[in-house]
Amino acid sequence: MYRNEDDTAGEPLSAAVTAGTGLGPLLVSLQLTDSAFPSGFYTLSHSLEGFAQAGAVDPATVPLLLHDLLLHGVGPADATALALAHRATAAGDLTAVVRIDEHLFATKLGREMRQAATRTGRQLLDLGHEVFDRPEIGDYFDRVVRREAPGTQAVAAGVIYAATGVPVRQAVASDLFAFCVSFAGAALRLRLTDHRSAQTLLRGAAPVIEAAVEAALRRELDDVGATVFASDIMSGRHERAEARLFAS
């Protein structure tokens, strides 16, 4: 749908409306965190399936595991890298984005986690370039295609959020919430929760997300890295499992 002849020629009406209301960044965040957005992020259990296979988690301890992963895993690693990549993209420094990407990739100890991160990151960049049509996204996707950067999911998200004008704090919070939704979805499929309890799980994670966001925004590149070694072990076991529902 386009504006009439009295308006600026060729400018999409949707762009004019979101620019006028200031809702554009929020709508981008909602779209990227929607489970219907086909980045592949929601095919992952984030090591939860490995914990379930080992009998190391039950419905009562699922929230505790999620909180630990937020504060000691995805928060210090992926969320921090996302914030750094967002700032570097906003500054027009894609060389710095590559360094952040390589650093985050190197901190992922298990093959399964590395493959999951790059597969979803590449898909996110590919689709993000098509959907949002921003040159920064296309430029970085081209680097990933040429194998000049690994293209991890968190860094890809940082590039897209920055390119679409989403503020860095909102970007980090959105991606951590998407992680929690993905984790809750895995818990549902593994019968570790039900639909009502999953919503309680997400709400209970809100203050933990806030703490993880603030910590991520204060870190530098040398601080990027997770310390959830039990999760790494479960991921390693998951790679060799005879049957798996999830890619990680």
VEXGUGU-218863 format. One line per field, with one value per atom (N, C-alpha, C): residue in one letter; atom name; x negated, y negated, z. Coordinates in Angstrom, 1 decimal. Example, Ala and Ser with C-alpha at 12.3 -4.5 7.8 and 13.67 -1.06 7.14 Angstrom:
<atoms>
r = c(A/A/A/S/S/S)
a = c(N/CA/C/N/CA/C)
x = c(-13.2/-12.3/-13.2/-12.8/-13.7/-12.9)
y = c(5.7/4.5/3.3/2.2/1.1/0.0)
z = c(7.8/7.8/7.8/7.1/7.1/7.9)
</atoms>
This chain:
<atoms>
r = c(M/M/M/Y/Y/Y/R/R/R/N/N/N/E/E/E/D/D/D/D/D/D/T/T/T/A/A/A/G/G/G/E/E/E/P/P/P/L/L/L/S/S/S/A/A/A/A/A/A/V/V/V/T/T/T/A/A/A/G/G/G/T/T/T/G/G/G/L/L/L/G/G/G/P/P/P/L/L/L/L/L/L/V/V/V/S/S/S/L/L/L/Q/Q/Q/L/L/L/T/T/T/D/D/D/S/S/S/A/A/A/F/F/F/P/P/P/S/S/S/G/G/G/F/F/F/Y/Y/Y/T/T/T/L/L/L/S/S/S/H/H/H/S/S/S/L/L/L/E/E/E/G/G/G/F/F/F/A/A/A/Q/Q/Q/A/A/A/G/G/G/A/A/A/V/V/V/D/D/D/P/P/P/A/A/A/T/T/T/V/V/V/P/P/P/L/L/L/L/L/L/L/L/L/H/H/H/D/D/D/L/L/L/L/L/L/L/L/L/H/H/H/G/G/G/V/V/V/G/G/G/P/P/P/A/A/A/D/D/D/A/A/A/T/T/T/A/A/A/L/L/L/A/A/A/L/L/L/A/A/A/H/H/H/R/R/R/A/A/A/T/T/T/A/A/A/A/A/A/G/G/G/D/D/D/L/L/L/T/T/T/A/A/A/V/V/V/V/V/V/R/R/R/I/I/I/D/D/D/E/E/E/H/H/H/L/L/L/F/F/F/A/A/A/T/T/T/K/K/K/L/L/L/G/G/G/R/R/R/E/E/E/M/M/M/R/R/R/Q/Q/Q/A/A/A/A/A/A/T/T/T/R/R/R/T/T/T/G/G/G/R/R/R/Q/Q/Q/L/L/L/L/L/L/D/D/D/L/L/L/G/G/G/H/H/H/E/E/E/V/V/V/F/F/F/D/D/D/R/R/R/P/P/P/E/E/E/I/I/I/G/G/G/D/D/D/Y/Y/Y/F/F/F/D/D/D/R/R/R/V/V/V/V/V/V/R/R/R/R/R/R/E/E/E/A/A/A/P/P/P/G/G/G/T/T/T/Q/Q/Q/A/A/A/V/V/V/A/A/A/A/A/A/G/G/G/V/V/V/I/I/I/Y/Y/Y/A/A/A/A/A/A/T/T/T/G/G/G/V/V/V/P/P/P/V/V/V/R/R/R/Q/Q/Q/A/A/A/V/V/V/A/A/A/S/S/S/D/D/D/L/L/L/F/F/F/A/A/A/F/F/F/C/C/C/V/V/V/S/S/S/F/F/F/A/A/A/G/G/G/A/A/A/A/A/A/L/L/L/R/R/R/L/L/L/R/R/R/L/L/L/T/T/T/D/D/D/H/H/H/R/R/R/S/S/S/A/A/A/Q/Q/Q/T/T/T/L/L/L/L/L/L/R/R/R/G/G/G/A/A/A/A/A/A/P/P/P/V/V/V/I/I/I/E/E/E/A/A/A/A/A/A/V/V/V/E/E/E/A/A/A/A/A/A/L/L/L/R/R/R/R/R/R/E/E/E/L/L/L/D/D/D/D/D/D/V/V/V/G/G/G/A/A/A/T/T/T/V/V/V/F/F/F/A/A/A/S/S/S/D/D/D/I/I/I/M/M/M/S/S/S/G/G/G/R/R/R/H/H/H/E/E/E/R/R/R/A/A/A/E/E/E/A/A/A/R/R/R/L/L/L/F/F/F/A/A/A/S/S/S)
a = c(N/CA/C/N/CA/C/N/CA/C/N/CA/C/N/CA/C/N/CA/C/N/CA/C/N/CA/C/N/CA/C/N/CA/C/N/CA/C/N/CA/C/N/CA/C/N/CA/C/N/CA/C/N/CA/C/N/CA/C/N/CA/C/N/CA/C/N/CA/C/N/CA/C/N/CA/C/N/CA/C/N/CA/C/N/CA/C/N/CA/C/N/CA/C/N/CA/C/N/CA/C/N/CA/C/N/CA/C/N/CA/C/N/CA/C/N/CA/C/N/CA/C/N/CA/C/N/CA/C/N/CA/C/N/CA/C/N/CA/C/N/CA/C/N/CA/C/N/CA/C/N/CA/C/N/CA/C/N/CA/C/N/CA/C/N/CA/C/N/CA/C/N/CA/C/N/CA/C/N/CA/C/N/CA/C/N/CA/C/N/CA/C/N/CA/C/N/CA/C/N/CA/C/N/CA/C/N/CA/C/N/CA/C/N/CA/C/N/CA/C/N/CA/C/N/CA/C/N/CA/C/N/CA/C/N/CA/C/N/CA/C/N/CA/C/N/CA/C/N/CA/C/N/CA/C/N/CA/C/N/CA/C/N/CA/C/N/CA/C/N/CA/C/N/CA/C/N/CA/C/N/CA/C/N/CA/C/N/CA/C/N/CA/C/N/CA/C/N/CA/C/N/CA/C/N/CA/C/N/CA/C/N/CA/C/N/CA/C/N/CA/C/N/CA/C/N/CA/C/N/CA/C/N/CA/C/N/CA/C/N/CA/C/N/CA/C/N/CA/C/N/CA/C/N/CA/C/N/CA/C/N/CA/C/N/CA/C/N/CA/C/N/CA/C/N/CA/C/N/CA/C/N/CA/C/N/CA/C/N/CA/C/N/CA/C/N/CA/C/N/CA/C/N/CA/C/N/CA/C/N/CA/C/N/CA/C/N/CA/C/N/CA/C/N/CA/C/N/CA/C/N/CA/C/N/CA/C/N/CA/C/N/CA/C/N/CA/C/N/CA/C/N/CA/C/N/CA/C/N/CA/C/N/CA/C/N/CA/C/N/CA/C/N/CA/C/N/CA/C/N/CA/C/N/CA/C/N/CA/C/N/CA/C/N/CA/C/N/CA/C/N/CA/C/N/CA/C/N/CA/C/N/CA/C/N/CA/C/N/CA/C/N/CA/C/N/CA/C/N/CA/C/N/CA/C/N/CA/C/N/CA/C/N/CA/C/N/CA/C/N/CA/C/N/CA/C/N/CA/C/N/CA/C/N/CA/C/N/CA/C/N/CA/C/N/CA/C/N/CA/C/N/CA/C/N/CA/C/N/CA/C/N/CA/C/N/CA/C/N/CA/C/N/CA/C/N/CA/C/N/CA/C/N/CA/C/N/CA/C/N/CA/C/N/CA/C/N/CA/C/N/CA/C/N/CA/C/N/CA/C/N/CA/C/N/CA/C/N/CA/C/N/CA/C/N/CA/C/N/CA/C/N/CA/C/N/CA/C/N/CA/C/N/CA/C/N/CA/C/N/CA/C/N/CA/C/N/CA/C/N/CA/C/N/CA/C/N/CA/C/N/CA/C/N/CA/C/N/CA/C/N/CA/C/N/CA/C/N/CA/C/N/CA/C/N/CA/C/N/CA/C/N/CA/C/N/CA/C/N/CA/C/N/CA/C/N/CA/C/N/CA/C/N/CA/C/N/CA/C/N/CA/C/N/CA/C/N/CA/C/N/CA/C/N/CA/C/N/CA/C/N/CA/C/N/CA/C/N/CA/C/N/CA/C/N/CA/C/N/CA/C/N/CA/C/N/CA/C/N/CA/C/N/CA/C/N/CA/C/N/CA/C/N/CA/C/N/CA/C/N/CA/C/N/CA/C/N/CA/C/N/CA/C/N/CA/C/N/CA/C/N/CA/C/N/CA/C/N/CA/C/N/CA/C/N/CA/C)
x = c(-0.9/0.0/-0.9/-0.6/-1.4/-0.6/-1.3/-0.6/0.0/0.9/1.6/0.6/1.1/0.3/-0.2/0.6/0.2/-0.9/-1.3/-2.3/-3.6/-4.7/-6.0/-5.9/-6.2/-6.1/-6.9/-6.3/-7.0/-7.4/-7.1/-7.4/-6.3/-6.6/-5.6/-4.8/-3.5/-2.7/-3.1/-3.5/-3.8/-5.1/-6.0/-7.2/-6.8/-5.9/-5.5/-4.8/-3.9/-3.2/-4.1/-5.0/-5.9/-6.8/-7.3/-8.1/-7.4/-6.1/-5.3/-5.0/-4.8/-4.4/-5.5/-6.7/-7.8/-7.8/-6.9/-6.7/-7.6/-8.3/-9.1/-10.1/-10.9/-11.8/-11.1/-10.0/-9.3/-8.7/-8.2/-7.6/-8.7/-9.9/-11.0/-11.3/-11.4/-11.7/-10.6/-9.3/-8.3/-8.4/-8.7/-8.8/-9.9/-11.1/-12.3/-12.2/-11.4/-11.3/-10.1/-9.3/-8.1/-8.6/-8.0/-8.4/-8.1/-7.2/-6.9/-8.0/-9.0/-10.1/-11.0/-11.2/-11.9/-13.4/-14.0/-15.5/-16.0/-15.2/-15.7/-16.0/-15.9/-16.2/-15.3/-14.1/-13.2/-13.3/-14.3/-14.6/-15.6/-16.0/-17.1/-16.5/-17.1/-16.7/-17.7/-18.8/-19.8/-20.4/-20.6/-21.1/-20.0/-18.8/-17.8/-17.5/-17.5/-17.2/-18.3/-19.6/-20.6/-20.4/-20.0/-19.7/-18.5/-17.5/-16.4/-16.8/-17.6/-18.0/-18.9/-19.6/-20.4/-19.6/-18.4/-17.6/-18.0/-18.7/-19.3/-18.4/-17.2/-16.3/-14.9/-14.0/-12.6/-11.8/-10.4/-9.6/-10.0/-10.3/-10.6/-11.9/-12.9/-14.2/-14.4/-13.4/-13.6/-13.8/-13.0/-13.3/-14.7/-15.2/-16.5/-17.6/-17.4/-18.3/-18.3/-17.1/-16.9/-17.6/-17.5/-18.1/-19.6/-20.1/-21.6/-22.1/-21.4/-21.8/-21.8/-20.8/-20.8/-21.9/-22.2/-23.2/-24.6/-24.8/-26.2/-26.5/-25.5/-25.7/-25.4/-24.2/-23.8/-24.0/-23.9/-24.1/-25.5/-26.5/-27.9/-28.5/-27.9/-28.4/-27.6/-26.5/-25.7/-25.2/-24.6/-24.0/-25.0/-26.2/-27.3/-27.8/-28.0/-28.4/-27.4/-26.1/-25.1/-25.2/-25.4/-25.5/-26.7/-27.8/-29.1/-28.9/-28.3/-28.1/-27.1/-26.1/-25.2/-25.9/-26.7/-27.5/-28.4/-29.1/-30.0/-29.3/-28.2/-27.4/-26.9/-26.4/-25.9/-27.0/-28.3/-29.4/-30.0/-29.4/-29.8/-31.1/-31.5/-32.7/-32.4/-32.2/-32.0/-33.2/-34.4/-35.6/-35.6/-35.1/-35.0/-33.9/-32.8/-31.8/-32.4/-33.2/-33.8/-34.7/-35.4/-36.2/-35.3/-34.2/-33.3/-32.7/-32.4/-31.8/-32.8/-34.0/-35.0/-35.3/-35.3/-35.5/-34.4/-33.2/-32.0/-32.0/-32.3/-32.4/-33.4/-34.6/-35.7/-35.3/-34.4/-34.1/-33.1/-32.5/-31.5/-32.3/-32.3/-33.2/-32.7/-31.4/-30.9/-30.6/-30.8/-30.5/-29.1/-28.2/-26.8/-26.3/-26.9/-26.5/-27.1/-28.3/-28.8/-28.0/-27.6/-26.8/-25.5/-24.9/-23.5/-23.6/-24.7/-24.8/-25.0/-25.8/-26.1/-25.0/-24.3/-23.2/-22.0/-21.7/-20.6/-21.0/-22.3/-22.8/-22.8/-23.2/-23.2/-21.8/-20.9/-19.5/-18.9/-19.2/-18.7/-19.2/-20.4/-21.0/-20.3/-20.2/-19.6/-18.2/-17.4/-16.0/-15.9/-16.7/-16.7/-17.0/-18.0/-18.3/-17.1/-16.4/-15.2/-14.1/-13.8/-12.7/-12.9/-14.1/-14.3/-15.0/-15.7/-16.3/-17.3/-18.2/-19.1/-20.5/-21.3/-22.6/-23.6/-23.5/-24.4/-24.2/-22.9/-22.6/-23.1/-22.9/-23.4/-24.9/-25.6/-27.0/-27.6/-27.0/-27.5/-27.2/-26.0/-25.6/-26.6/-27.0/-27.9/-29.3/-29.7/-30.9/-30.8/-29.7/-29.4/-29.4/-28.8/-28.7/-30.1/-31.0/-32.4/-33.3/-32.7/-33.4/-34.5/-34.2/-35.1/-34.7/-33.5/-33.0/-32.1/-32.1/-31.3/-29.8/-29.3/-27.9/-27.1/-27.5/-26.8/-25.5/-24.5/-23.1/-23.1/-23.9/-23.8/-24.4/-25.5/-26.1/-25.2/-24.6/-23.7/-22.5/-22.0/-20.9/-21.4/-22.6/-23.1/-23.2/-23.6/-23.7/-22.3/-21.3/-20.0/-19.3/-19.4/-18.8/-19.4/-20.7/-21.3/-20.9/-20.9/-20.5/-19.1/-18.2/-16.8/-16.4/-17.4/-17.2/-16.7/-16.8/-16.4/-17.4/-17.1/-18.2/-18.8/-20.1/-20.9/-20.3/-19.8/-19.2/-18.0/-17.1/-15.9/-16.3/-17.4/-17.8/-18.3/-19.1/-19.6/-18.5/-17.6/-16.4/-15.5/-15.3/-14.5/-15.1/-16.4/-17.0/-17.1/-17.3/-17.2/-15.8/-14.8/-13.4/-13.2/-13.7/-13.5/-14.2/-15.3/-16.0/-15.1/-14.5/-13.6/-12.4/-11.8/-10.6/-11.0/-12.2/-12.7/-12.9/-13.5/-13.8/-12.4/-11.5/-10.1/-9.4/-9.6/-9.0/-9.6/-10.9/-11.6/-11.1/-10.9/-10.4/-9.0/-8.2/-6.9/-7.0/-7.8/-7.9/-8.6/-9.4/-10.0/-9.2/-8.0/-7.0/-7.6/-8.3/-8.8/-8.0/-7.0/-6.1/-4.8/-3.8/-2.6/-2.5/-1.5/-1.3/-1.1/-0.4/-0.2/-1.4/-2.1/-3.3/-4.4/-4.4/-5.4/-5.3/-4.1/-4.0/-4.5/-4.2/-4.8/-6.3/-6.9/-8.3/-8.9/-8.2/-8.7/-8.6/-7.5/-7.3/-8.3/-8.6/-9.6/-11.0/-11.2/-12.6/-12.8/-11.7/-11.8/-12.9/-12.9/-13.9/-15.3/-15.4/-16.7/-17.2/-16.3/-16.6/-17.1/-16.4/-16.8/-18.2/-18.5/-19.9/-20.9/-20.6/-21.5/-21.7/-20.7/-20.9/-21.8/-21.6/-22.5/-23.9/-24.1/-25.5/-26.1/-25.4/-25.9/-26.3/-25.5/-25.8/-27.1/-27.6/-28.8/-30.1/-29.9/-31.1/-31.8/-33.1/-33.9/-34.1/-34.8/-35.0/-35.8/-36.7/-37.5/-36.7/-35.5/-34.7/-33.7/-33.6/-32.7/-33.0/-32.1/-32.3/-31.4/-30.9/-30.0/-30.8/-30.2/-30.8/-29.8/-29.0/-28.0/-28.5/-29.5/-30.2/-29.3/-28.3/-27.3/-26.6/-26.2/-25.5/-26.4/-27.7/-28.6/-28.7/-28.7/-28.8/-27.5/-26.4/-25.1/-25.0/-25.5/-25.5/-26.4/-27.5/-28.4/-27.7/-27.1/-26.3/-25.2/-24.6/-23.4/-23.9/-25.1/-25.6/-25.6/-25.8/-26.0/-24.7/-23.6/-22.4/-21.8/-21.2/-20.6/-19.4/-18.6/-17.4/-17.4/-17.0/-17.0/-15.8/-15.2/-14.1/-14.6/-15.8/-16.3/-17.7/-18.0/-19.4/-20.4/-20.1/-21.0/-20.4)
y = c(1.2/0.0/-1.2/-2.2/-3.4/-4.6/-5.7/-7.0/-7.5/-8.5/-9.0/-10.0/-10.6/-11.5/-12.8/-13.1/-14.3/-14.1/-12.8/-12.5/-12.2/-11.9/-11.7/-10.5/-10.6/-9.6/-8.4/-7.2/-5.9/-5.5/-6.3/-6.0/-5.1/-3.9/-3.0/-3.7/-3.5/-4.1/-3.6/-2.3/-1.7/-2.4/-2.8/-3.5/-4.8/-5.5/-6.8/-6.8/-5.8/-5.6/-5.3/-4.3/-4.0/-5.1/-5.9/-7.0/-8.0/-8.2/-9.2/-8.8/-7.5/-7.1/-6.7/-6.4/-6.0/-4.5/-3.8/-2.4/-1.4/-2.0/-1.2/-0.2/-0.7/0.3/1.3/1.0/2.0/3.0/2.6/3.6/4.5/4.0/4.8/5.9/5.4/6.4/7.5/7.1/8.1/9.1/8.6/9.5/10.5/10.0/10.8/11.8/11.5/12.4/13.4/13.2/14.0/15.4/16.5/17.8/18.2/17.4/17.6/17.1/16.3/15.8/17.0/17.4/18.7/18.6/18.2/18.2/19.5/20.4/21.7/21.7/20.5/20.4/21.3/21.5/22.3/23.8/24.2/25.6/26.1/25.2/25.4/25.6/26.5/26.6/25.9/25.5/24.7/25.6/26.9/27.9/28.5/28.0/28.6/30.0/30.4/31.8/32.7/32.3/33.0/33.2/32.2/32.3/33.2/33.2/34.1/35.5/35.8/37.1/37.7/36.8/37.3/37.4/37.0/36.9/35.9/34.8/33.8/32.6/32.6/31.5/32.1/31.4/31.8/30.5/30.6/29.4/28.3/28.8/27.8/27.1/27.7/27.1/26.4/26.5/25.9/24.3/23.7/22.2/21.9/22.7/22.5/22.6/23.6/23.8/22.7/22.2/21.0/19.8/19.6/18.4/18.5/19.7/19.9/19.7/20.2/20.0/18.5/17.8/16.3/15.6/15.9/15.1/15.5/16.8/17.3/17.9/18.0/18.5/17.5/17.4/16.6/15.1/14.7/13.3/12.8/13.5/13.1/13.3/14.3/14.6/13.9/14.5/14.0/12.6/12.3/11.0/9.9/10.2/9.2/9.0/10.1/10.0/9.2/9.4/8.7/7.2/6.8/5.4/4.8/5.5/5.0/4.9/5.9/5.9/4.8/4.5/3.4/2.1/1.9/0.6/0.4/1.5/1.5/1.2/1.9/1.6/0.2/-0.3/-1.7/-2.7/-2.3/-3.1/-2.9/-2.0/-1.7/-0.9/-0.2/0.6/2.1/2.5/4.0/4.8/4.2/5.0/5.4/4.5/4.8/5.8/5.8/6.8/8.2/8.3/9.6/10.1/9.2/9.6/10.1/9.4/9.8/11.2/11.4/12.6/13.8/13.6/14.6/14.9/13.9/14.1/15.0/14.6/15.4/16.8/17.0/18.4/19.2/18.6/19.3/19.7/19.0/19.3/20.5/20.9/22.0/23.3/24.0/25.2/26.4/26.6/27.8/27.5/28.6/28.5/28.2/28.8/28.7/27.2/26.6/25.2/24.3/24.5/23.7/23.8/25.0/25.2/24.6/24.7/24.1/22.6/22.0/20.6/20.0/20.7/20.2/20.5/21.6/21.9/20.9/20.7/19.7/18.3/18.0/16.6/16.4/17.3/17.1/17.0/17.8/17.7/16.4/15.9/14.7/13.5/13.5/12.5/12.5/13.7/13.9/13.4/13.8/13.3/11.9/11.4/10.0/9.1/9.5/8.6/8.5/9.6/9.6/8.8/9.0/8.4/6.9/6.5/5.1/4.3/4.9/4.3/3.1/3.4/2.4/2.8/1.9/2.2/2.8/2.4/3.0/4.5/4.9/6.4/7.1/6.6/7.2/7.3/6.2/6.2/7.3/7.4/8.4/9.8/10.0/11.3/11.7/10.8/11.1/11.6/11.0/11.4/12.8/13.1/14.5/15.5/15.1/16.0/16.3/15.2/15.4/16.0/16.4/17.0/16.1/14.8/13.9/13.7/14.2/14.2/15.4/15.9/17.1/16.8/15.7/15.4/16.0/15.8/16.3/15.6/16.3/15.7/14.4/14.4/13.1/11.9/12.1/11.0/10.7/11.6/11.3/10.5/10.9/10.1/8.7/8.5/7.2/6.3/6.9/6.2/5.7/6.6/6.3/5.3/5.5/4.5/3.1/3.0/1.7/1.1/1.9/1.4/0.9/1.5/1.1/0.1/-0.4/-1.5/-1.1/0.2/0.6/0.3/-0.5/-0.8/0.4/0.3/1.4/2.1/1.4/2.1/2.9/2.3/3.0/4.2/4.1/5.2/6.4/6.1/7.2/7.8/7.0/7.6/8.4/8.0/8.7/10.1/10.1/11.4/12.3/11.8/12.7/13.2/12.4/12.9/14.0/13.8/14.8/16.1/16.0/17.2/17.9/17.1/17.7/18.3/17.7/18.3/19.6/19.6/20.8/21.9/21.6/22.5/23.1/22.2/22.6/23.5/23.2/24.1/25.5/25.5/26.8/27.6/26.9/27.5/28.1/27.4/27.9/29.2/29.2/30.4/31.6/31.3/32.3/32.7/32.1/32.4/32.1/31.0/30.5/29.3/28.9/27.8/28.0/27.2/27.1/25.6/25.4/24.1/23.0/23.2/22.3/22.0/23.1/23.0/22.3/22.5/21.9/20.4/19.9/18.4/17.9/18.7/18.4/18.4/19.4/19.5/18.2/17.7/16.5/15.3/15.2/14.0/14.0/15.2/15.3/15.0/15.1/14.8/13.3/12.5/11.1/10.4/10.5/9.7/10.3/11.6/12.1/11.6/11.4/10.8/9.4/8.7/7.3/7.2/8.1/8.1/8.5/9.5/10.0/8.9/8.1/7.0/6.0/5.5/4.5/4.9/6.2/6.7/6.8/7.2/7.3/5.9/4.9/3.6/3.0/3.5/3.0/3.8/4.9/5.7/5.3/5.7/5.4/6.8/6.7/7.9/9.0/8.6/9.6/10.4/9.8/10.4/11.5/11.5/12.4/13.9/14.6/16.0/16.6/17.8/18.4/19.3/19.5/20.4/21.4/21.9/23.0/24.3/24.8/26.0/27.3/27.3/28.4/28.4/27.2/27.1/27.6/27.3/27.7/29.3/29.8/31.3/31.9/31.4/31.9/31.8/30.7/30.5/31.5/31.8/32.9/34.2/34.6/35.8/35.9/34.7/34.6/34.9/34.5/34.8/36.3/37.1/38.5/39.3/38.6/39.3/40.0/41.2/42.0/41.3/40.6/39.9/38.5/37.5/36.1/35.4/34.6/33.7/32.4/32.0/30.6/30.7/29.6/29.5/29.2/28.8/28.6/28.8)
z = c(0.0/0.0/0.0/-0.9/-1.0/-0.8/-0.6/-0.3/-1.6/-1.5/-2.7/-3.4/-4.4/-5.2/-4.5/-3.4/-2.7/-1.7/-1.5/-0.6/-1.3/-0.6/-1.2/-2.1/-3.3/-4.3/-4.0/-4.0/-3.9/-2.5/-1.5/-0.1/0.4/1.0/1.5/2.6/2.7/3.7/5.1/5.1/6.4/7.0/6.1/6.6/7.2/6.5/7.0/8.3/8.5/9.7/10.9/10.7/11.8/12.2/11.1/11.4/12.2/11.9/12.7/14.1/14.3/15.6/16.5/15.9/16.7/17.1/16.5/16.8/16.0/15.0/14.1/14.8/15.7/16.4/17.2/17.9/18.6/17.7/16.6/15.6/15.0/14.8/14.4/15.4/16.7/17.8/17.9/17.7/17.8/16.7/15.5/14.3/14.5/14.9/15.0/16.2/17.2/18.3/18.2/17.2/16.9/16.6/17.1/16.8/15.4/14.7/13.3/12.4/12.9/12.1/11.8/10.6/10.3/10.3/11.4/11.5/11.9/12.4/12.9/14.4/15.0/16.4/17.3/16.8/17.6/17.3/16.6/16.5/17.5/18.4/19.4/20.8/21.6/23.0/23.9/23.4/24.2/25.3/25.0/25.9/26.8/26.8/27.6/27.3/26.1/25.7/26.3/26.3/26.9/28.4/29.1/30.5/30.7/29.9/30.1/29.8/28.8/28.5/29.7/30.4/31.5/32.8/32.8/34.0/35.0/34.5/35.3/35.5/35.0/35.1/35.2/36.0/36.1/36.0/36.0/36.0/37.0/38.2/39.3/39.1/38.4/38.2/36.9/36.0/34.7/34.8/35.7/35.8/36.3/37.2/37.8/36.7/35.8/34.7/33.7/33.4/32.5/33.1/34.4/35.0/34.9/35.2/35.1/33.7/32.7/31.4/31.0/31.5/31.2/31.8/33.1/33.8/33.6/33.2/33.1/31.7/30.9/29.6/28.5/28.1/26.9/27.2/28.5/28.9/28.7/29.3/29.1/27.7/27.0/25.7/24.6/24.3/23.1/23.3/24.4/24.6/24.6/25.2/25.2/23.8/23.0/21.6/20.8/21.1/20.3/20.6/21.9/22.2/21.5/21.5/20.9/19.4/18.8/17.3/16.9/17.8/17.5/17.5/18.5/18.5/17.4/17.0/15.9/14.6/14.4/13.2/13.1/14.2/14.2/13.9/14.3/14.0/12.6/11.8/10.5/10.4/11.5/11.5/11.4/10.2/10.0/10.3/10.2/10.5/12.0/12.9/14.3/14.5/13.7/13.8/13.6/12.6/12.2/13.4/14.1/15.2/16.4/16.6/17.6/17.3/16.0/15.5/15.7/15.3/15.5/16.9/17.8/19.2/19.8/19.5/20.1/19.6/18.3/17.7/18.4/18.8/19.4/20.8/21.5/22.9/22.9/21.8/21.9/21.8/22.9/23.0/22.2/22.1/21.4/19.9/19.1/17.7/17.5/18.2/18.1/18.3/19.3/19.6/18.5/18.0/17.0/15.7/15.3/14.1/14.3/15.4/15.6/15.5/16.1/16.1/14.7/13.9/12.6/11.6/11.8/10.9/11.1/12.3/12.6/12.2/12.5/12.1/10.7/9.9/8.4/7.9/8.4/8.0/8.4/9.6/10.1/9.2/8.8/7.9/6.5/6.0/4.7/4.7/5.6/5.7/6.1/7.0/7.4/6.3/5.4/4.3/3.4/3.2/2.3/2.9/4.2/4.8/5.1/5.6/6.0/5.0/4.0/2.9/3.4/4.3/4.8/4.3/3.7/3.2/4.2/5.4/6.4/6.6/6.5/6.7/5.4/4.3/3.0/3.0/3.4/3.4/4.3/5.5/6.4/6.0/5.4/4.9/3.8/3.0/1.9/2.5/3.6/4.2/4.8/5.3/5.8/4.7/3.6/2.4/1.9/1.9/1.5/2.5/3.6/4.7/5.3/5.3/6.0/7.4/7.8/9.2/9.4/10.7/10.9/10.8/11.2/11.2/12.3/13.5/14.7/14.8/15.4/15.6/16.3/17.4/18.2/17.5/16.8/16.0/14.8/14.2/13.1/13.6/14.8/15.4/15.7/16.2/16.5/15.3/14.2/12.9/12.5/12.5/12.0/12.9/14.2/15.1/14.9/14.8/14.6/13.3/12.2/10.9/10.8/11.6/11.6/12.7/13.4/14.3/15.7/16.0/17.4/18.4/19.5/20.4/21.0/21.4/21.9/23.1/24.1/25.2/24.8/24.0/23.6/22.7/21.9/21.1/21.9/23.0/23.8/24.6/25.1/25.9/24.9/23.7/22.8/22.5/22.2/21.9/23.1/24.3/25.5/25.7/25.4/25.5/24.5/23.3/22.2/22.7/23.3/23.9/24.9/25.7/26.8/26.1/25.1/24.4/23.8/23.1/22.5/23.5/24.7/25.8/26.3/26.5/27.0/26.0/24.7/23.7/23.7/23.9/24.1/25.3/26.4/27.6/27.4/26.6/26.3/25.5/24.5/23.6/24.4/25.4/26.2/27.4/27.5/28.6/29.9/30.0/31.2/31.8/31.0/31.4/30.6/30.9/30.0/29.6/28.8/28.2/29.3/30.3/31.3/32.1/32.5/33.3/32.5/31.2/30.3/30.4/30.5/30.6/32.0/33.0/34.3/34.3/33.5/33.4/32.7/31.7/31.0/31.9/32.6/33.4/34.6/35.1/36.2/35.7/34.4/33.8/33.6/33.7/33.3/34.1/35.5/36.2/35.9/35.6/35.3/33.9/33.0/31.7/31.9/32.8/33.0/33.6/34.5/35.1/34.0/33.2/32.1/31.1/30.8/29.8/30.4/31.6/32.2/32.3/32.6/32.7/31.3/30.3/28.9/28.4/28.7/28.2/28.8/29.9/30.6/30.1/29.5/29.2/27.9/27.8/26.6/25.9/24.8/24.0/24.8/25.5/26.3/27.3/27.7/28.7/28.0/26.7/26.1/26.3/26.8/27.1/28.2/28.0/29.0/30.0/31.2/32.2/32.7/31.8/32.1/31.6/32.3/31.8/31.7/32.6/32.6/31.3/30.8/29.6/28.4/28.4/27.4/27.4/28.6/28.7/28.2/28.5/28.1/26.5/26.0/24.6/23.9/24.5/23.9/23.9/25.0/25.1/24.0/23.9/22.9/21.5/21.1/19.8/19.5/20.5/20.3/20.6/21.0/21.3/20.2/20.4/19.3/18.7/19.6/19.1/19.6/18.8/19.2/18.6/19.4/18.8/18.3/18.9/18.6/18.0/17.4/16.8/17.8/19.0/20.1/21.4)
</atoms>
